Amino acid sequence: MRVVLIVAAVLLVGMSGAALMPPAEPIQPYLSGATLGLAILVLIGLFMQRRENAVPAKPAVEPARPALGQSEASGADAEIVQFLAVLQEKGRLVDFLMDDINAYNDAQVGAAARVVHMGCKGVLQEYFRVYPIRTEQEGSTVQVPAGYSADEYRLIGRVAGAAPFSGVLVHRGWRTDMVKLPELLRRATDRLPAIAPAEVELK
């Protein structure tokens, strides 16, 4: 395409120079039409060139995404699984969430939830420093300041105008300024670590 543009531009310059010939020359009446046609050709070529440059060429064959077990597991994913493993170990969180609680009565679910709550709260306090965004009691009227952080406030109801806003505190929100995740024990890099091992009692 670039070669065609160069040739067309050279011809366009030549035709523009020929247009200066005396009107008596036999080709003079055709020069203006030919010049216009070449000018249009150059414009079309420039447009096509810009489109080719704007759209990146796709590779002929996209590399297939390997299955998780066939590639190196992400370090960040492994750390998340490790933290989930701690919640399972200390609070039986995964057991509680994956179990079918419809088979149990409310008293049994409540007793299990108490164990999960106590264990998971301990893990949260050990690895994070968590505190509320708003210290007022829920249900009280609070002011949302101008320039508030969008991740710290979710405005519900009729939102109109600009901050500051006045409304009822439905939830205090939570934030942390310290994260101390457990160190990841390096295992095989081709898979994520187990959340909890299968326990087998030998006889």
LOVEXTOR-653617 format. One record per residue (C-alpha): residue in one letter; y, z, x. Coordinates in steps of 0.5 Angstrom, whole numbers, plus 2048, in hexadecimal, padded with zeros to 3 digits. Layout:
BEGIN
R,a,Y,Z,X .
...
***
This chain:
BEGIN
R,m,800,800,800 .
R,r,805,802,806 .
R,v,804,7FB,809 .
R,v,805,7F7,802 .
R,l,80C,7FB,801 .
R,i,80E,7F9,808 .
R,v,80D,7F2,807 .
R,a,810,7F2,800 .
R,a,816,7F6,804 .
R,v,817,7F0,809 .
R,l,816,7EB,804 .
R,l,81B,7EE,800 .
R,v,820,7EF,806 .
R,g,81F,7E7,807 .
R,m,820,7E5,800 .
R,s,827,7E9,800 .
R,g,829,7E6,806 .
R,a,827,7DF,803 .
R,a,82B,7E0,7FD .
R,l,831,7DF,802 .
R,m,830,7D8,802 .
R,p,834,7D3,7FF .
R,p,833,7D2,7F8 .
R,a,832,7CB,7F9 .
R,e,82B,7CC,7FC .
R,p,825,7CA,7F7 .
R,i,822,7D1,7F8 .
R,q,828,7D5,7F6 .
R,p,826,7D6,7EF .
R,y,820,7D9,7F0 .
R,l,822,7DE,7F5 .
R,s,825,7E3,7F0 .
R,g,81E,7E4,7EC .
R,a,81A,7E4,7F2 .
R,t,81E,7EA,7F5 .
R,l,81E,7ED,7EF .
R,g,816,7ED,7EE .
R,l,815,7EF,7F6 .
R,a,81A,7F5,7F4 .
R,i,816,7F7,7EE .
R,l,80F,7F6,7F2 .
R,v,812,7FB,7F8 .
R,l,814,800,7F2 .
R,i,80D,800,7EF .
R,g,80A,801,7F6 .
R,l,80F,807,7F8 .
R,f,80D,80A,7F1 .
R,m,805,809,7F3 .
R,q,806,80B,7FA .
R,r,809,812,7F7 .
R,r,804,813,7F2 .
R,e,7FE,812,7F8 .
R,n,802,817,7FC .
R,a,803,81C,7F6 .
R,v,7FC,81C,7F4 .
R,p,7F7,81F,7FA .
R,a,7F1,81B,7FB .
R,k,7EB,81E,7F8 .
R,p,7E5,81F,7FD .
R,a,7DF,81A,7FB .
R,v,7DA,81F,7FA .
R,e,7DD,826,7F9 .
R,p,7D9,82C,7FC .
R,a,7D4,82F,7F8 .
R,r,7D5,837,7F7 .
R,p,7CF,83A,7F9 .
R,a,7CC,840,7F5 .
R,l,7CF,847,7F7 .
R,g,7C8,848,7FA .
R,q,7C9,842,7FE .
R,s,7CF,844,801 .
R,e,7D3,849,805 .
R,a,7D5,84E,800 .
R,s,7DC,850,800 .
R,g,7DE,856,803 .
R,a,7E3,858,7FD .
R,d,7DE,857,7F8 .
R,a,7D9,85B,7FC .
R,e,7DE,861,7FD .
R,i,7DF,861,7F5 .
R,v,7D7,861,7F4 .
R,q,7D7,867,7F9 .
R,f,7DC,86B,7F5 .
R,l,7D8,869,7EF .
R,a,7D2,86C,7F2 .
R,v,7D6,873,7F4 .
R,l,7D8,873,7EC .
R,q,7D1,872,7EA .
R,e,7CE,877,7F0 .
R,k,7D3,87D,7EE .
R,g,7D4,87B,7E6 .
R,r,7CF,877,7E4 .
R,l,7D4,872,7E1 .
R,v,7D0,86C,7E2 .
R,d,7CA,86F,7DE .
R,f,7CE,872,7D9 .
R,l,7D2,86B,7D8 .
R,m,7CB,867,7D8 .
R,d,7C7,86B,7D3 .
R,d,7C7,86A,7CC .
R,i,7CA,870,7C9 .
R,n,7C8,86E,7C2 .
R,a,7C2,871,7C3 .
R,y,7C5,878,7C4 .
R,n,7C9,87D,7BF .
R,d,7D0,87F,7C0 .
R,a,7CE,885,7C4 .
R,q,7CA,882,7C9 .
R,v,7CF,87D,7CA .
R,g,7D4,882,7CB .
R,a,7D0,886,7D0 .
R,a,7CF,880,7D4 .
R,a,7D6,87E,7D4 .
R,r,7D8,885,7D6 .
R,v,7D4,884,7DD .
R,v,7D6,87D,7DE .
R,h,7DE,880,7DD .
R,m,7DD,885,7E2 .
R,g,7D9,881,7E7 .
R,c,7DE,87B,7E7 .
R,k,7E4,87F,7E6 .
R,g,7E2,882,7ED .
R,v,7E1,87C,7F0 .
R,l,7E8,879,7EE .
R,q,7EB,87F,7F0 .
R,e,7E8,87F,7F7 .
R,y,7EA,877,7F8 .
R,f,7F0,877,7F5 .
R,r,7F7,87B,7F4 .
R,v,7F8,879,7EC .
R,y,7FE,87C,7E8 .
R,p,801,87A,7E2 .
R,i,807,875,7E1 .
R,r,80B,879,7DC .
R,t,80A,880,7DC .
R,e,80D,881,7D5 .
R,q,808,883,7CF .
R,e,805,87D,7CC .
R,g,808,87C,7C5 .
R,s,80F,87E,7C8 .
R,t,815,879,7C8 .
R,v,816,876,7CF .
R,q,81B,871,7D2 .
R,v,818,86B,7D6 .
R,p,81D,86A,7DB .
R,a,821,863,7DD .
R,g,81D,860,7E3 .
R,y,816,863,7E1 .
R,s,810,861,7E5 .
R,a,80C,85C,7E0 .
R,d,805,85F,7E3 .
R,e,808,866,7E1 .
R,y,80A,865,7DA .
R,r,807,861,7D4 .
R,l,80C,861,7CE .
R,i,809,860,7C7 .
R,g,80C,860,7C0 .
R,r,812,85C,7BF .
R,v,815,85A,7C6 .
R,a,81C,857,7C6 .
R,g,822,857,7CA .
R,a,822,859,7D2 .
R,a,820,860,7D5 .
R,p,821,866,7D4 .
R,f,81D,867,7CE .
R,s,81C,86D,7CA .
R,g,815,86E,7C7 .
R,v,80F,873,7C6 .
R,l,80A,874,7CC .
R,v,803,872,7C9 .
R,h,800,873,7D0 .
R,r,803,876,7D6 .
R,g,800,871,7DB .
R,w,7FC,872,7E2 .
R,r,7FE,870,7E9 .
R,t,7FC,872,7F0 .
R,d,7FF,872,7F7 .
R,m,7F9,873,7FB .
R,v,7F2,870,7FB .
R,k,7ED,872,800 .
R,l,7E6,86E,7FE .
R,p,7E0,870,801 .
R,e,7DE,86D,808 .
R,l,7D9,867,806 .
R,l,7D3,867,80A .
R,r,7D1,861,80D .
R,r,7CB,85E,80A .
R,a,7C8,856,80A .
R,t,7CE,852,809 .
R,d,7CB,84D,804 .
R,r,7CB,851,7FE .
R,l,7CF,857,7FB .
R,p,7CC,85E,7FC .
R,a,7C9,861,7F6 .
R,i,7CC,866,7F1 .
R,a,7C7,86B,7F1 .
R,p,7C0,86A,7F4 .
R,a,7B9,86A,7F0 .
R,e,7B6,871,7F0 .
R,v,7AF,871,7F1 .
R,e,7AB,877,7F1 .
R,l,7A5,877,7F5 .
R,k,79E,87A,7F4 .
***
